[in-house]
Amino acid sequence: MKEKFKNTFKNIWIKWKGWSLRRKIFSIVVLAIILLIVLKGKGTDGSVAETVKKQTLTRTVVASGKVVSSTDLSLGFEVADTVRSVEVQVGDKVKKGKIIASLNSGEERASLNSARGALLSAEARYKKVLDGSSNEEIALAQVNLDNAKKDLESTKKTQDTLVKSAYRKLLSDGVVATPTSSSYSSNTPTISGTYTGVEGVYTVNLSSGGGDYLNFSGVENGAAKFSTTSSQALGTKGLFIIFPAGTTSGQLGSWEIKLPNTSSANYVANLNAYNQALDTKDSAISSAESLVAQREAELNLKRATARQPDIDSALADVITAQASVDSANARLEKKILRAPADGTITKVDIKIGEVSTPQKEVIVLEDVENLYLEANVGEGSVTTIALGQSVDVSYDALPNQKFSASISSIDPSATVDGTVINYKIKALITDIANIRPGMTANMSIVTAEIPDVLVLPKRSVEDTTEGQFVNFIIREKRGKYKTEKVAVRTGTKGDGDIVEIKSGLNEGDRVLWIPETK
């Protein structure tokens, strides 16, 4: 390559030497003209001429954030021991308080039972002190109180039974399978039985693979036996399913079973009956509790003649025994992992038989149906953002797709990382389909859009203590400019380092930017 260049340059030099003086001068002039054309708009000192234009000025704040769940909990055991049970898997929805995993806890359960026995013994001694220090009226008052407490417990059980019965009727009456497509209506199965679970939806599927079973999911996940001659159990909640004669297990089909069936003719009546049962329960229990309180007051009045030191000592034993029960229960709870809130299990990193590590994350619980975006915005941009502003969003995990959100909160205080000052903003997501917690979100917020305004690059405007000025070009020739200082007034700063010119210049005017020299 080097040799080729030398040969080319040698050939040009030989030709140059053979040219006449006139031809040489002409070639130099042409090259100079070309150079001037290339350098048009630039001064010999590196300055650049800019033209005042009229256009739409847009100001955009860009931030990189992530998808956050309103509930995002990393759960782990407080102590080390062998894992006894794992009650959930990824995708399960759980309610607050549900046991989701547990460790071996034989010693803790034994300690709790022992503490409960000691409490019962202390309570018996306390009662004996009261009985031994009381006359027959105290004993009668105690019987009345005991009877009132029994009545209260009986009332609770009775009312709970009535409420459960009304609830089961509400969920079980008029239960039908609804096809997810009109093409499945010809072989829609019949649902029967008394449902004993909670509100929810079963999804029943037949697949083209055939076989003796069908799949169901939703309230429960599993398989049921396929039959057109006898009703078969659908899960463990009391429902049964049978398909019309002529249906084969190889046919395609998908149906939903909603519990309760709000379209049932008896739904409103059953709902009213259930609400009435709840009201009746509250009223009955309240009345029974009032009677217990009355009987307790009567007993305390009769008990006034008992020796107070003996009563206090026996009561202290009861309190101490109760504290032992509470302590034993607390130790047992350290071997149990409960859901601290409603949500969906998104990670399970533990198996039965493993030894737990204290405070290590083993299960993650998130609310995947309530998501929002979270990002940091610099102090120079946060003042341009307002609540309710729309946000254009794209996700790294979903390329070439556009989404929208809206600003829901702006932190009033800053987070400082070295010399960088940021403010945290949050934006509500309008469409959570396919969106998962932890995804990277690219957020674009248009904070200003002004049409048909005069603009210049911001670098062309000099900010001084006396005001804002530009180098206005009054004459330009062959890359050389004559300028004068002209005062201007600027407005909104926009994307691409441009700024609005409110006064001092007109469209088409030319100004000169001269770079600073060190």
QUILINHU-V64929 format. One line per field, one symbol per residue. ss: DSSP state (H for helix, E for strand, - for the rest). A space follows every 50 residues. Layout:
# QUILINHU-V64929
ss: ???
This chain:
# QUILINHU-V64929
ss: -HHHHHHHHHHHHHHHHH--HHHHHHHHHHHHHHHHHH---E-----EEE E-EEEEEEEEEEEEEEEEE--EEEE------EEEEE------EE----EE EEE--HHHHHHHHHHHHHHHHHHHHHHHHHHH---HHHHHHHHHHHHHHH HHHHHHHHHHHHHHHHHHHHHH-----EE--HHHHHH--EEEE------E EEEEEE------EEEEEE---EEEE------EEE----EEEE-------- --EEEEEEE-------HHHHHHHHHHHHHHHHHHHHHHHHHHHHHHHHHH HHHHH--HHHHHHHHHHHHHHHHHHHHHHHHHH--EEE----EEEEEE-- ----E-------EEEE----EEEEEEEEHHHH-------EEEEEE--EEE EEEEEEEEEE----EEE--EEEEEEEEEE----------EEEEEEEEEEE EEEEEEEHHH-EEE--EEEEEEEEEEE--EEEEEEEEEEEEEEE---EEE EEE------EEEE-----
